[in-house]
Structure formats: structure tokens, C-alpha cells
Amino acid sequence: MPRISIPTIEQSLAASKPLLAAVQQQLGVVPNLMKLVGQSPVALEGYLSLNGALAKGKLNVQLRESIALTVAEYNGCDYCLSAHDYLARNVAKLGNDEIDSARSGHASDTRADAALHFAQRVAETRGHVDDADLATLRVAGFDDASIIEIVVTVALNVLTNYINNVAQTDIDFPKVHARIAA
């Protein structure tokens, strides 16, 4: 049972309803995370705005979903693992091996592998990466804008990991559990 209530769409605050309607239109459903974050319309607006902006950025959906899986595994967020496993399969079209590798912070593609390793390091060090971490990323072909987007993608996923871990949000996707509890 969640520790923070998850309202129905009808029970949601008036300021959140148009945002939740947009989620419904885009996804066909309103995940529990969105209804939960909708308890604060400004938080929901901020989350959706940042997520939408990243979708227009330099990182493709496959890499963004892989980063989400890496970070969710590191933070032991079953809700986010479940959601991003679903999105990785159905939106990013990643296969089982790619998803499994991403959860461990790896990818078969050397460029993606460098990004996932860096994302893992950002999470582990709370952003205090060393020069070698950045150098490896640059050698793999990432420019400064891409590096910023990787860090922002990590931060956005840490945000949702923490919200879901605090709230113990009911999982409304096929369930996936972290290999090691955070």
C-alpha cells in the first residue's frame, strides 16, 4: 500500500487535471506516478516539462531508457524499473539482453556503454565524477551538450526513483524487481 495517497484523475487537483489529460492522450493511460506527482501541480508540470525537453534533445529514446534502467537499478526503485522495462520494450524497442545489460550499467554498443557507465558513476558519486570519467565519455563521441543531457537524465530519474521509493507507489506495469535492494 502506498505511503502517500494516489488520487484518481477525478480526485486530482484542478491544476493537475489538464496535465494528466495530456499524459492520458500521449500514453493512453495515466500511470500512478503521474497521479502521485499530480498532488503538486508545480512538481508535475516541472517533471513533464523536463521530460518533454529531453525527448527533443541529443540523446535518443534507447539511450534515455537505458539510463533510466541503470539509475533505477542503482537506486533500487521497483516502480521505475517496472515502468522503464515496459517503455524500453514497447517504445525504445530494446531486447531482453539490452535491458538486462542496461540494468547493470552496460551496453553492447561502445558509445552507449560509455554513457551508461558515466550515468552509473554520476549516481554513485552524486555527481562528483573524476576527469577520467569525462574523458572516457568524450572519447566515445559525446560533446558537452550531450554530457549535460546525460546528467539531467540521471537527475530526472533520481527524482522519480526517490518519489516512488518514499511513496512506495503501487506498480501499475508488469512488475520488475531490483536485483539488490538499495
C-alpha positions in Angstrom: 0.0 0.0 0.0 1.4 3.4 -0.9 2.5 5.7 1.9 1.3 8.8 0.0 -2.2 8.6 -1.4 -2.6 8.3 -5.2 -5.8 10.2 -6.2 -7.9 9.1 -9.1 -7.9 11.5 -12.0 -11.3 12.8 -10.9 -9.9 13.4 -7.3 -6.8 15.2 -8.7 -6.3 18.9 -8.1 -7.8 21.2 -10.7 -4.4 22.5 -11.8 -3.2 18.9 -12.4 -6.2 17.7 -14.4 -5.1 19.2 -17.8 -1.6 17.9 -17.3 -2.9 14.4 -16.5 -5.2 14.6 -19.5 -2.2 15.3 -21.7 -0.5 12.3 -20.3 -3.6 10.2 -20.9 -3.7 11.4 -24.5 0.0 10.7 -25.1 0.3 7.3 -23.3 -3.3 6.1 -23.4 -3.2 5.7 -19.6 -2.2 7.8 -16.6 0.5 5.9 -14.6 0.3 6.0 -10.8 3.5 8.0 -10.7 1.8 10.9 -12.6 -1.3 10.8 -10.4 1.0 10.8 -7.4 3.2 13.7 -8.6 0.0 15.5 -9.5 -0.6 16.0 -5.8 1.7 19.0 -6.5 0.7 20.6 -9.8 4.0 22.5 -10.0 6.0 19.3 -9.5 4.0 17.5 -12.2 4.4 20.5 -14.6 8.2 20.6 -13.9 8.6 16.9 -14.4 6.6 16.8 -17.6 8.4 19.8 -19.0 11.8 18.5 -18.3 10.9 15.0 -19.6 9.5 16.6 -22.8 12.5 18.8 -23.3 14.9 15.8 -23.0 12.8 13.9 -25.6 13.8 16.7 -28.1 17.5 16.6 -27.1 20.6 14.9 -28.4 20.0 11.5 -26.6 17.8 9.0 -28.4 15.0 7.2 -26.7 17.0 4.0 -26.5 19.8 5.7 -24.5 17.4 7.6 -22.3 15.5 4.5 -21.4 18.8 2.6 -20.8 20.0 5.4 -18.5 16.6 5.2 -16.7 17.1 1.4 -16.2 20.7 1.9 -14.9 19.7 4.5 -12.4 16.5 2.7 -11.2 18.5 -0.5 -10.6 21.2 1.5 -8.7 18.5 3.2 -6.5 16.5 0.0 -6.0 13.3 1.5 -7.4 11.0 -1.3 -8.4 8.3 1.1 -9.7 10.8 2.8 -12.0 12.4 -0.5 -13.1 8.9 -1.8 -14.0 7.9 1.4 -15.9 11.2 1.7 -17.8 11.4 -2.0 -18.6 7.9 -1.6 -20.2 9.0 1.6 -22.0 12.3 0.1 -23.1 10.5 -2.9 -24.7 7.5 -1.1 -26.1 8.7 2.4 -27.0 12.5 2.1 -27.4 12.2 -1.4 -28.8 15.1 -2.8 -26.7 15.5 -6.5 -26.4 16.0 -8.6 -23.2 19.8 -8.6 -23.4 19.9 -4.9 -23.9 17.6 -4.3 -21.0 19.5 -6.7 -18.7 22.8 -5.1 -19.6 21.4 -1.5 -19.1 20.2 -2.5 -15.6 23.9 -3.4 -14.9 25.1 -0.1 -16.4 26.4 -1.7 -19.6 25.5 -1.9 -23.3 26.9 -3.9 -26.2 27.4 -0.7 -28.2 30.6 1.0 -27.1 29.2 4.6 -27.2 26.1 3.6 -25.2 28.2 1.6 -22.8 30.3 4.7 -22.1 27.2 6.7 -21.5 25.7 4.1 -19.1 29.0 3.8 -17.2 29.1 7.5 -16.8 25.4 7.6 -15.7 26.2 5.0 -13.1 29.2 7.0 -11.9 27.1 10.1 -11.6 24.6 8.2 -9.5 27.3 6.5 -7.4 29.3 9.7 -6.8 26.4 12.1 -6.5 27.9 14.0 -9.4 31.5 14.0 -8.2 32.9 12.2 -11.2 36.6 12.4 -12.0 38.4 13.6 -15.1 38.8 10.1 -16.4 35.0 9.6 -16.4 34.5 12.7 -18.6 37.5 11.8 -20.8 36.0 8.3 -21.5 32.7 9.9 -22.4 34.4 12.4 -24.8 36.4 9.7 -26.5 33.2 7.9 -27.1 31.9 10.9 -29.0 29.8 12.8 -26.5 30.1 16.6 -26.7 29.4 18.9 -23.8 25.7 19.3 -24.6 25.3 15.5 -24.6 27.1 15.2 -21.3 24.8 17.8 -19.7 21.8 15.8 -21.1 23.1 12.6 -19.6 23.5 14.3 -16.2 20.0 15.8 -16.5 18.5 12.4 -17.5 20.2 10.8 -14.4 18.8 13.6 -12.2 15.3 13.3 -13.6 15.4 9.6 -12.9 16.8 10.0 -9.4 13.8 12.3 -8.8 11.3 9.7 -9.8 13.2 6.9 -8.0 13.1 8.9 -4.8 9.5 9.8 -5.1 8.5 6.2 -5.7 10.7 4.8 -3.0 9.4 7.3 -0.5 5.7 6.8 -1.5 6.0 3.0 -2.2 3.9 3.7 -5.2 1.7 0.8 -6.4 3.2 -0.7 -9.5 0.9 -0.4 -12.5 3.2 -2.0 -15.0 4.4 -5.6 -15.4 6.5 -6.0 -12.2 10.2 -6.0 -12.2 12.2 -6.0 -9.0 15.7 -4.6 -8.3 18.3 -7.3 -8.1 19.8 -5.8 -5.0 17.7 -3.7 -2.7 19.1 -0.2 -2.3 
